[in-house]
Amino acid sequence: MLITTTHTIEGSKITRYHGLVTGEAIMGANIFKDFFASIRDIVGGRSGAYEEELRRAKDIAIAEMVEAAKALGANAVVAVDLDYETINMGGGGGGGGSMLMVSASGTAVEFE
């Protein structure tokens, strides 16, 4: 499965558009607590553990998007966009928290 952020596939012809496909991954609030508990992992202002979890969430979102494209009979996804959003769960008695959502979306196509 070809995945590209461009709207075209250089040297190839898109023969069919199947429509929008998406995938999402949500990281829970406990993950943030675990990261802050392992503050010693931070080097140069960056947290390797946190970055690894973000990469894992991105990979899950892309994999879900690809599965949706395959189910439609596509062999590529073009115009792929990745978004990262923070979701505040609110809650009155301190029971709220934040979650991070990674979403991937694109257009499922067939090309030759």
QUIUR-V363455 format. One line per field, one symbol per residue. phi: phi as a letter, one per 40 degrees, with the letter a starting at -180 (. if undefined). psi: psi as a letter, one per 30 degrees, with the letter a starting at -180 (. if undefined). burial: # if it has 9 or more other C-alpha atoms within 8 Angstrom, else .. A space follows every 50 residues. Layout:
BEGIN
phi = ???
psi = ???
burial = ???
END
This chain:
BEGIN
phi = .cbacccbbdgbbcbabchcbbababbccccccccccbdcccbggbbccc ccccccccccccccccccccccgcbabbfcbbbbbbbccghccgccabbb bbbbaabcbbbb
psi = kkklflfljkglkkfkkfakklklkkklefeeeeeffhfffkkhgkjeee eeeeeeeeeeeeeeeeeeeeffglglklhkkkkkkkjkfbkehggaaklk kkkklakklkl.
burial = ...#....#....#..##..#########.....#......#....##.. #.....##.#######.###...#######.#.............##### ###########.
END
